[in-house]
Amino acid sequence: MDYVSVNLTGFSPENVELYMTRFFQGNTEMVEGLKNRLKESKILTSLSTIPVILMLMCLLWEDEQKLPEAQSELYHKFVLYLWRKHCIRNGKQDQSDSDAEFIKAISELGQTAFEGLCSKETLTDEKLVFSESNFTHSQFQLGCETGLLTRERLRSKLNMISSVTFLHKSFQEYCAAKYWADLFETNPDQFHCTLMQIDSWYLLLSKMELLKFCCGVVDRAGRIDIILHAIHLFKLNTDSMNTDDHACAEVGFFSSDDIKKDLLPILNLLYDSQITPGDGELETTQQHDQVYTDSAMLPCGEQQQSPGGMLSLAQAVKSLFSKGKLSVFSTPPQSMPIFNNFVMSAFGEPSLSKIKSASFEYDDLSVAPLDVVTDSLQCMPVILKVSIYHRTDYTRAGDVDHQDHNMKLLGEALSSLSRLSTISYEGRRTCTNIQPIVHRLSLSSYCPHYTHIKFYSATFNITHMTHLLSKTMHLKKLDLDKNRMTPSDVMSILDAIQSKLEHLSLMINKVAEAIGHIDHIMTPHLQILELGESSLNEEHITILSESLPKATNLQELDLSDNTVGMAVAPLAQQLQYCPRLRKLDLAHAHIPDQGIIEIANRFVFLQSLSWLDLCGNDVGNGGIHEVYKQLHHLTKLQRLVIDATIDNQCSALVKDCLSAIDETVPDTGRDVIDLDTDMYGENSVQLLIKAASKHANQN
């Protein structure tokens, strides 16, 4: 017999809504009520994509018009619902006593479920398919009659094979958790023995659903033991990385590689346990007296321990955020609501009170993430740096007004932070309206202390922005890339700046004739100037060049994607007054071959250059020859990017340099040589310089 392997991806949001509509047979009130309940909880929303869970949600909603928030309580109601429907079918009207008996039976059924998930031989192998003989007759009958177990019979040659599975793996995990939780009372040694067998962070992640269910049903002392054990394994895992990556507390992850640093599993356990810090201050269990006494689990200066030689739950949770840096991502979908629940709990403020740098990155279209940011900032009184990355835009009906309201609340939270110095908000795709934030920051009595401001792909009122800039007397970095600013807007921005900037970026805006207002920015303090794709032409470049002698400490200059043309000649001449320049980006700047020759002849004054991009210009035999000829002056160069259209009439120098990196000149016709030394290995720049120096010495 041939079998087909099927990957079940679950329902899409559209499938979920269609299923609910069909389940309630067009009852709009029921459908809208359940939809609104799911919108309130991303945890429930994620569970609703599992067809069998959605079916049970619909059944519960039809019966009670409410759903619990905690996953363990949700499943408790699920199994009681199945039991009560079974009782009604069999004429048992008084269910008050039988409910308790059924919960006890669930624990007995859970022994088989537990042994399938936590084999005595190894915890890594899980058994999800059973035979009838794995259960007692009464367990099997009760499981099948209520729907917790399903049986499938297959014929194999002459024999009938019967396989038994739980309704869904999550129900096996719930039943197993009930059995394991009961062991905490009846056989605590066996409970802790199994817990200690989970001896690595990766193994703990594989048993996370079982642990979450157990935290929801076990005695509170058992919950504390599970959470402390998880924290212990997390710290062992991050300490073994031998990198600085774990110096930042991370909730959620940007890529799958970051899962090993993700604190979300621990916050999930806290959430499902529904316990408070006070539960762990005095309660300890003798099984762990030697496990959690490591003072390294505590922030510096807080090495005290709770009575009994064990860290309190509050201390252990606080230690996770002791590095002072925090990153929160919206992947997986539960990360934002779970983290928000943590922030609003009694753990939140004590744990986050020492955070000095926080970043929030999300791509959800809803307004919930802004609530999370605002609530979090209110727990961080000493924070210095806040970064917000919004990777998509909100466009759904009704979201815009709500988003504006939440932007206002976020602006109020930011403006109230007395130590804040760095603010970064990065939108994506279409520009995000951050006007409420800018307005409230401009009114803050703390804005004179701001040193770094970055607003990317955003829109705001220029009057409020100029008011903000006029008050930031200590501003060092201003980054306003891709903000749809006109030349008039840029003029107002430049004129409002009162500080000695070290870094100015106005990329992907229409700077154009506003370039004449940049003169007072060009001081010895300026180190980085980024004006890529800012509608500059040769006249504008000439005006800018006249100011360069004032910026004697300039280290990076980006004029890419502008029309530099032959204005590169005065530009190259004035760059000699910037001896510390290490990065020069003139990519796609419409520079002709003669212009490339002009810039190459100034390499002798640019000996600090480590990064040079000349790609996308009209470079021919003469330009590439002069670049290679003068290359020996750039002894610190690490990366060169240039493309040239050359033929076999190019110089011997060009041929030798290309040969040094295994490139060849076309025998006939013309060809484009794309050269990015990063693509040719670490030593490619040195090979080119060596070849160029050889020719220089010969001549």
C-alpha positions in Angstrom: 0.0 0.0 0.0 1.3 3.5 -0.9 1.1 6.2 1.7 0.9 10.0 1.0 2.8 12.4 3.3 0.8 15.6 4.0 2.1 18.7 5.6 -0.7 20.4 7.6 -0.1 24.2 7.6 -3.3 25.1 9.5 -6.0 27.6 8.6 -5.3 31.0 7.1 -7.1 34.0 8.7 -9.6 33.8 5.8 -10.1 30.1 6.5 -10.8 30.8 10.2 -13.4 33.3 9.4 -15.1 31.1 6.8 -15.1 28.1 9.2 -16.8 30.3 12.0 -19.4 31.6 9.5 -20.3 28.1 8.5 -20.2 26.7 12.0 -22.7 29.3 13.3 -24.7 29.0 10.1 -24.7 32.7 9.4 -25.5 33.8 13.0 -23.7 37.1 12.6 -23.8 37.9 16.3 -22.0 34.7 17.3 -19.4 35.1 14.5 -18.6 38.7 15.3 -18.5 38.0 19.0 -15.9 35.2 18.6 -14.0 37.3 16.0 -13.7 40.1 18.5 -12.6 37.8 21.3 -9.9 36.4 19.1 -8.7 39.9 18.2 -8.3 40.6 21.9 -5.8 37.7 22.2 -3.0 36.8 19.8 -2.5 33.6 21.7 -6.0 32.5 21.0 -5.7 33.8 17.4 -2.6 31.5 16.8 -4.4 28.5 18.3 -7.5 29.2 16.1 -5.4 28.2 13.0 -5.5 24.6 14.2 -8.7 23.2 12.8 -9.6 20.9 15.7 -8.9 23.7 18.2 -11.0 26.1 16.2 -13.9 23.6 16.2 -13.7 23.4 20.0 -13.5 27.2 20.4 -16.7 27.5 18.4 -18.3 24.8 20.6 -17.3 26.6 23.7 -18.3 30.0 22.4 -21.7 28.6 21.4 -22.1 27.2 24.9 -20.7 30.1 27.1 -19.9 33.1 24.8 -16.5 33.4 26.5 -13.0 31.9 26.2 -10.3 31.8 28.9 -6.9 33.4 28.2 -4.5 30.9 29.7 -3.9 27.8 27.4 -4.2 25.3 30.3 -7.5 26.7 31.4 -8.7 26.7 27.8 -7.9 23.0 27.4 -9.5 22.3 30.8 -12.7 23.7 29.5 -12.3 21.7 26.3 -12.1 18.4 28.1 -15.0 19.3 30.4 -17.1 20.2 27.5 -16.4 16.9 25.8 -17.2 15.1 29.1 -20.5 17.0 29.7 -21.7 16.4 26.1 -20.9 12.7 26.7 -22.9 12.8 29.9 -25.9 14.4 28.2 -25.8 11.8 25.4 -25.9 9.0 28.1 -28.7 10.6 30.2 -26.5 11.8 33.1 -28.0 15.1 34.1 -26.2 15.8 37.5 -22.6 16.4 36.4 -21.2 18.2 39.5 -19.8 15.1 41.1 -18.8 13.4 37.9 -16.7 16.4 36.7 -14.2 15.7 39.5 -14.2 12.0 38.7 -13.5 12.8 35.1 -10.6 15.1 35.9 -9.1 12.2 37.9 -9.6 9.9 35.0 -7.8 12.4 32.8 -4.8 12.1 35.1 -4.9 8.3 34.8 -5.2 8.5 31.0 -2.3 11.0 31.2 0.1 8.3 32.5 0.1 6.7 29.1 0.3 10.1 27.4 3.2 11.0 29.7 5.2 7.8 29.1 4.8 8.5 25.3 6.2 12.0 25.6 8.8 11.3 28.3 10.2 7.8 27.7 12.4 6.5 30.5 15.2 5.7 28.0 15.3 9.0 26.2 13.3 12.2 26.2 14.1 13.0 22.6 11.9 10.2 21.2 8.2 10.8 21.4 5.4 8.2 21.0 2.2 9.6 19.5 0.6 6.4 18.2 -0.4 3.8 20.7 -2.1 0.4 20.7 -5.2 -0.5 22.7 -3.1 -2.6 25.0 -1.3 0.6 26.2 -4.5 1.6 28.0 -6.7 -0.1 30.5 -10.1 -1.1 29.2 -11.9 1.6 31.2 -9.3 4.3 30.1 -9.7 3.3 26.4 -13.5 3.2 26.5 -13.7 6.6 28.3 -11.2 8.2 25.9 -13.0 7.0 22.8 -16.5 7.8 24.1 -15.5 11.4 25.0 -13.5 11.9 21.8 -10.1 12.4 23.5 -8.9 9.2 21.8 -9.4 8.2 18.2 -8.9 4.6 16.9 -8.0 3.7 13.3 -8.1 0.2 12.0 -5.9 -0.8 9.0 -5.6 -4.1 7.3 -2.1 -5.4 6.8 -2.2 -8.6 4.7 -4.3 -11.0 6.8 -4.2 -9.0 10.1 -6.2 -6.0 11.4 -3.9 -3.4 13.0 -5.5 -0.9 15.4 -3.8 2.3 16.1 -4.8 4.8 18.8 -4.0 8.5 19.0 -5.1 11.4 21.0 -7.5 13.9 19.4 -4.4 16.2 18.8 -0.9 16.2 20.2 -1.8 19.1 22.4 -4.4 17.0 24.1 -1.8 14.3 24.8 0.4 17.0 26.3 -2.4 18.3 28.4 -3.3 14.9 29.8 0.4 14.1 30.4 0.7 17.4 32.3 -2.2 16.5 34.5 -0.5 13.2 35.4 2.9 14.8 35.9 1.3 17.6 38.1 -0.3 15.0 40.3 3.1 13.4 40.8 4.3 16.6 42.5 1.9 15.7 45.4 2.0 11.9 45.3 5.6 11.3 44.3 7.6 14.5 44.3 10.9 12.6 43.8 9.7 11.2 40.5 8.3 14.6 39.5 11.7 16.2 40.0 13.6 13.3 38.5 11.8 13.8 35.2 12.3 17.6 35.4 16.1 17.1 35.9 16.2 14.8 32.9 15.4 17.8 30.8 19.0 18.9 31.1 19.5 21.2 28.1 17.8 24.3 26.7 17.1 22.6 23.4 15.4 19.6 25.1 13.4 22.1 27.2 12.2 23.8 24.0 11.0 20.4 22.7 9.0 19.9 25.8 7.7 23.4 26.1 4.0 22.7 25.5 4.1 20.0 28.2 5.8 22.3 30.6 3.4 25.1 29.9 0.4 22.9 30.6 2.1 21.6 33.7 2.7 25.2 34.9 -1.0 25.8 34.5 -2.2 22.8 36.6 0.5 21.9 39.1 0.8 23.2 42.7 2.4 26.7 42.7 5.6 25.4 44.3 5.9 23.0 41.4 5.4 25.9 39.0 8.2 27.8 40.6 10.5 24.8 40.3 9.8 24.4 36.6 10.4 28.1 35.9 13.6 28.2 37.9 14.9 25.1 36.2 14.1 26.7 32.8 16.0 29.9 33.8 18.9 27.8 34.9 19.1 25.9 31.6 18.7 29.2 29.6 21.7 30.7 31.4 23.8 27.6 30.9 23.0 27.7 27.2 23.7 31.4 26.7 26.9 31.3 28.8 28.2 28.5 26.6 28.0 30.6 23.5 31.1 32.5 24.4 29.8 35.6 22.5 28.5 39.0 23.4 25.2 38.3 21.7 23.5 37.2 24.9 24.4 40.5 26.5 21.1 41.6 25.2 17.9 40.1 26.6 15.8 39.0 23.5 12.1 38.3 23.4 11.0 36.7 20.1 13.4 36.4 17.3 14.2 37.9 13.9 15.7 34.7 12.4 15.6 31.1 13.4 19.2 31.3 14.6 18.1 33.6 17.4 15.7 31.1 19.0 18.5 29.9 21.3 18.6 33.4 22.8 14.8 33.9 23.0 13.3 34.5 26.5 9.8 34.0 25.2 9.6 30.3 26.4 10.3 31.5 30.0 7.8 34.3 29.7 5.3 31.7 28.4 5.8 29.6 31.5 5.3 32.7 33.7 2.2 33.5 31.8 0.6 30.1 32.0 1.6 29.7 35.7 -0.3 32.9 36.6 1.9 33.3 39.7 3.3 36.5 41.2 6.8 37.3 42.5 5.6 36.9 46.1 4.9 33.2 45.5 8.6 32.4 45.2 10.1 34.6 47.9 9.8 32.2 50.8 8.8 28.9 49.2 11.7 26.5 48.3 11.9 22.8 47.7 14.8 20.7 49.0 15.3 19.0 45.6 16.9 22.1 44.2 19.0 23.4 47.1 22.2 22.8 45.1 20.9 23.8 41.6 20.1 27.5 41.8 22.6 28.9 44.2 24.9 30.2 41.5 25.4 33.9 42.3 26.1 34.6 38.6 22.3 34.4 38.1 22.0 37.7 39.8 22.9 41.2 38.6 26.1 42.6 40.1 25.6 43.7 43.7 22.5 41.5 44.2 24.0 38.2 45.2 21.7 37.7 48.2 19.7 34.5 48.2 16.3 33.7 49.5 15.8 31.5 52.6 16.8 27.9 52.0 19.7 28.6 49.8 17.6 29.1 46.6 17.1 32.2 44.5 13.7 33.6 44.7 11.6 33.6 41.6 11.6 37.4 41.5 15.4 37.5 41.7 15.8 34.8 39.0 13.5 36.5 36.6 15.1 39.9 37.2 18.5 38.4 36.5 17.5 37.7 32.9 17.4 41.4 32.2 20.5 42.4 34.2 22.5 43.3 31.1 20.6 46.5 30.6 19.7 45.9 26.9 16.4 44.5 25.5 15.2 43.5 22.1 11.6 42.6 21.4 10.5 41.0 18.1 7.0 40.2 16.8 8.0 36.7 15.7 6.4 34.4 16.7 3.0 36.1 16.9 2.6 35.4 20.6 5.8 37.3 21.5 4.2 40.8 21.7 1.1 39.8 23.8 3.1 37.5 26.1 5.8 40.2 26.7 3.0 42.8 27.3 1.5 40.5 29.9 4.9 40.2 31.6 5.3 44.0 31.5 1.9 44.5 33.1 2.5 41.8 35.7 4.2 42.3 39.1 7.4 41.0 37.5 7.5 43.7 34.9 8.7 46.9 36.5 11.3 45.4 38.9 12.8 43.4 36.0 12.9 46.2 33.5 13.8 49.1 35.8 17.5 48.9 34.9 17.1 48.7 31.1 19.1 51.4 29.4 18.6 50.4 25.7 15.5 48.9 24.2 14.5 48.0 20.6 11.1 46.9 19.4 10.8 45.3 15.9 7.4 44.3 14.5 5.7 43.7 11.2 2.1 43.3 12.3 -0.5 45.5 10.7 -2.5 45.9 14.0 -2.0 48.6 16.6 -1.2 46.3 19.4 2.6 46.5 19.2 2.6 50.3 19.9 0.7 49.5 23.2 3.5 47.1 24.1 6.1 49.7 23.5 4.3 52.4 25.5 3.6 50.1 28.4 7.2 48.9 28.4 8.7 52.3 28.4 6.8 53.2 31.5 8.7 50.5 33.4 12.1 51.8 32.2 12.9 55.1 34.1 16.6 55.1 33.4 16.4 54.2 29.7 18.8 56.1 27.4 18.1 54.6 24.0 14.8 53.6 22.3 14.6 52.1 18.8 11.4 51.1 17.1 11.3 49.3 13.7 8.0 49.0 12.0 8.5 46.8 9.0 5.0 47.1 7.4 2.4 49.8 7.3 -1.2 50.0 8.6 -3.8 50.4 5.9 -6.8 48.5 7.1 -10.0 50.5 7.7 -10.3 51.7 11.3 -6.6 51.2 12.1 -5.4 54.7 11.1 -7.4 56.6 13.8 -6.5 54.1 16.4 -2.8 54.2 15.3 -2.7 58.0 15.6 -4.1 57.7 19.2 -1.5 55.1 20.1 1.2 57.3 18.5 0.1 60.1 20.8 0.4 57.8 23.8 3.8 56.6 22.7 4.9 60.2 22.2 3.8 61.1 25.7 5.8 58.1 27.1 8.9 59.0 25.2 8.7 62.7 26.2 8.5 61.8 29.9 11.8 59.9 30.0 14.2 62.1 31.8 17.4 60.3 30.7 16.5 59.5 27.1 19.2 60.6 24.6 18.7 58.4 21.5 15.4 58.1 19.7 15.0 56.0 16.5 11.8 55.2 14.6 12.0 53.3 11.3 9.0 52.8 9.2 8.9 50.6 6.1 7.2 50.5 2.7 5.0 53.7 2.8 5.9 56.5 5.2 4.5 56.2 8.7 2.9 59.2 10.2 4.8 59.9 13.4 3.5 63.5 13.8 2.1 62.9 17.3 5.5 61.6 18.5 7.4 64.6 17.0 4.9 67.0 18.5 5.2 65.7 22.0 9.0 65.4 21.9 9.2 69.0 20.8 7.3 70.0 24.0 9.4 67.9 26.3 11.5 69.6 28.9 14.1 66.8 28.4 14.6 67.3 24.6 17.8 69.5 25.1 19.5 66.3 26.2 18.8 64.3 23.0 22.0 63.4 21.2 20.7 61.1 18.5 17.5 61.3 16.4 16.6 59.0 13.6 13.3 59.0 11.7 13.3 56.8 8.6 10.5 56.5 6.1 8.2 58.7 8.2 6.1 61.8 7.8 5.8 64.7 10.3 5.0 68.4 10.6 8.1 70.4 9.7 7.2 73.2 12.1 7.2 70.8 15.0 10.4 69.1 13.8 12.2 72.4 13.5 11.0 73.4 17.0 12.4 70.1 18.3 15.8 70.6 16.5 16.1 74.2 17.7 15.9 73.0 21.3 18.4 70.0 21.0 21.6 71.9 21.8 23.6 68.7 22.3 22.4 66.8 19.2 25.3 64.8 17.5 23.5 62.6 15.0 20.5 63.5 12.8 19.2 60.9 10.4 16.1 61.8 8.4 16.3 59.5 5.5 13.4 58.8 3.1 10.9 61.2 4.7 9.4 62.8 1.6 10.9 66.2 2.4 11.0 69.0 -0.2 13.9 71.4 -0.6 11.9 73.9 1.4 11.5 71.4 4.2 15.2 70.6 4.2 16.1 74.3 4.3 14.0 74.7 7.5 15.6 71.6 9.0 19.1 72.7 8.3 18.4 76.3 9.5 16.9 74.9 12.8 20.0 72.9 13.8 21.8 74.6 16.6 24.3 71.9 17.6 27.6 70.9 16.3 26.5 67.7 14.4 28.9 64.8 14.0 26.6 62.8 11.7 24.0 64.1 9.2 22.0 61.9 6.9 19.3 63.3 4.5 19.3 60.4 2.0 16.3 59.8 -0.4 14.9 63.4 0.1 14.8 66.3 -2.3 17.7 68.3 -0.9 18.6 70.1 -4.2 18.9 73.9 -3.8 18.7 73.5 0.0 22.4 72.5 -0.1 23.3 76.2 0.2 22.0 76.1 3.8 24.4 73.3 4.9 27.4 75.6 5.3 27.0 76.0 9.1 26.9 72.2 9.5 30.3 71.8 7.9 32.5 72.1 10.9 35.5 70.1 12.3 32.9 68.2 14.4 31.2 66.7 11.3 32.4 63.1 10.7 29.7 61.6 8.5 27.6 63.2 5.7 25.1 61.1 3.8 23.3 62.7 0.9 22.7 59.8 -1.4 19.7 60.0 -3.8 18.9 63.6 -2.7 18.3 65.2 -6.2 21.7 67.0 -6.3 23.1 68.1 -9.6 26.6 69.4 -10.7 25.8 73.0 -9.4 24.7 71.6 -6.0 27.8 69.5 -5.8 30.0 72.5 -6.5 28.3 74.5 -3.7 28.8 71.6 -1.3 32.5 71.2 -2.3 33.2 74.8 -1.3 32.2 74.0 2.3 34.3 70.8 2.5 37.5 72.6 3.8 35.6 73.4 7.0 34.9 69.7 7.7 38.5 68.8 8.4 37.5 65.6 10.3 35.1 64.2 7.8 35.4 60.4 7.7 32.5 59.3 5.5 30.8 61.0 2.5 28.0 59.5 0.5 26.9 61.3 -2.7 25.6 58.2 -4.5 22.7 58.3 -6.9 23.1 62.0 -7.6 24.2 63.8 -10.8 27.8 64.6 -9.7 29.1 64.6 -13.3 32.2 66.7 -13.9 31.6 68.5 -10.6 33.7 65.6 -9.3 36.7 67.7 -10.3 36.1 70.6 -7.7 34.9 67.9 -5.3 38.1 65.9 -5.6 40.2 69.0 -5.2 38.5 70.1 -2.0 38.6 66.5 -0.5 42.3 67.0 0.1 41.2 69.1 3.1 39.6 66.0 4.6 42.7 63.8 5.3 40.7 61.5 7.6 38.2 60.5 4.9 37.9 56.7 5.0 34.7 56.0 3.1 33.7 57.7 -0.2 30.5 56.6 -2.0 30.1 58.0 -5.6 28.1 55.1 -7.0 25.7 55.8 -9.8 26.7 59.5 -9.8 26.8 60.0 -13.6 30.5 60.6 -13.6 32.2 60.3 -17.0 35.5 58.7 -17.7 37.4 62.0 -17.4 35.8 62.6 -14.0 37.0 59.2 -12.8 40.5 60.3 -13.9 40.1 63.5 -11.8 39.2 61.7 -8.6 42.0 59.1 -9.2 44.6 61.8 -9.4 43.6 62.9 -5.9 44.2 59.5 -4.3 47.5 60.9 -3.1 45.5 63.2 -0.7 43.1 60.4 0.4 45.4 58.0 2.0 43.0 57.2 4.8 40.4 55.7 2.4 39.4 52.2 3.3 36.2 52.0 1.3 35.6 53.4 -2.2 32.6 52.9 -4.4 32.7 54.1 -8.0 30.3 51.6 -9.6 27.6 52.6 -12.0 29.5 55.4 -13.7 30.8 55.8 -17.3 34.2 54.3 -16.8 36.3 53.3 -19.8 39.9 52.4 -20.6 41.3 55.7 -19.4 39.4 55.9 -16.1 40.2 52.3 -15.0 43.8 52.8 -16.0 44.2 55.9 -13.8 42.4 54.3 -10.8 44.8 51.3 -10.9 47.8 53.6 -11.6 47.1 55.7 -8.4 45.8 52.8 -6.3 49.2 52.4 -4.6 48.5 55.6 -2.6 45.5 53.9 -0.9 47.5 51.7 1.4 44.5 51.4 3.9 42.0 50.4 1.3 39.9 47.4 2.2 37.1 47.5 -0.4 37.0 48.9 -4.0 33.8 48.7 -6.1 34.0 49.8 -9.7 32.8 48.7 -13.1 34.3 49.7 -16.4 33.6 49.1 -20.1 37.0 48.1 -21.6 38.4 46.5 -24.7 41.8 44.9 -25.6 43.2 48.4 -26.2 43.4 49.0 -22.5 46.8 49.5 -20.9 49.2 46.8 -19.7 48.7 48.0 -16.2 44.9 47.3 -16.4 45.6 43.9 -17.8 48.1 43.0 -15.1 45.8 44.2 -12.3 42.9 42.2 -13.6 45.2 39.2 -14.0 46.2 39.5 -10.4 42.6 38.7 -9.4 42.0 36.2 -12.2 40.1 38.5 -14.5 40.8 38.8 -18.2 40.4 41.5 -20.9 38.2 40.6 -23.9 40.1 39.6 -27.0 37.7 41.4 -29.3 34.9 44.0 -28.8 34.1 45.7 -25.6 33.1 44.1 -22.3 31.9 45.3 -18.8 34.2 44.4 -16.0 32.3 44.4 -12.6 34.8 44.6 -9.8 33.8 44.4 -6.1 36.9 43.3 -4.2 34.6 41.7 -1.5 33.8 39.1 -4.1 37.4 38.2 -4.8 38.6 37.2 -1.4 40.2 39.0 1.5 43.5 39.7 -0.2 42.1 41.0 -3.5 42.7 44.7 -2.7 46.3 44.0 -1.7 46.8 42.0 -4.9 45.6 45.0 -7.0 47.7 47.4 -5.0 50.7 45.2 -5.3 50.3 45.0 -9.1 49.8 48.8 -9.3 52.8 49.5 -7.1 54.9 47.2 -9.4 54.1 49.4 -12.3 54.6 52.6 -10.4 58.1 51.5 -9.4 59.0 50.5 -12.9 58.0 53.9 -14.2 
